[in-house]
Amino acid sequence: MTAFSWWTYSLIQLSYEVHVDDNDKLGYEVHKATRTVLQNSKFRPDDDTVFNQMKLGTHVIYFDTAHMRELVKTTHPYAELTFDSGKVTVIPAPDMVKKLESDKDRRIGMYV
């Protein structure tokens, strides 16, 4: 009985470790999406086009918000853009966070 309990405990701990690893991978995807936003933005406003001025971290960038949101959505499905009073933030997609949580809960429930 003790061996079975230890085995179950080990599998549950492994589920938490896998969850942390999955969250790290998701964070890396968000970082890649942030780089995409910076690479596809302008650091000076153009005279002939109207771009919104946004702040991403310490960078002041200019881009078309609808186009950038579509670009991030197609190239990085694990991330999304949020805009708040002149600041743009790249966050993990809420459905991906929910999926990671449900996968962790499913694995733990299976072992219990």
Buried (B, 14 or more C-beta within 10 A) or exposed (E): EEEEEEEEEEBBEEBEEBBEEBBEEBEEBBEBBBEBBBEBBEEEEEEEEEBBEBEBEEEBBBBBEEEBBEBBBEEBEBBBBEEEEEEBBBEBBEEBBEBBEEBBEEBBEEBE
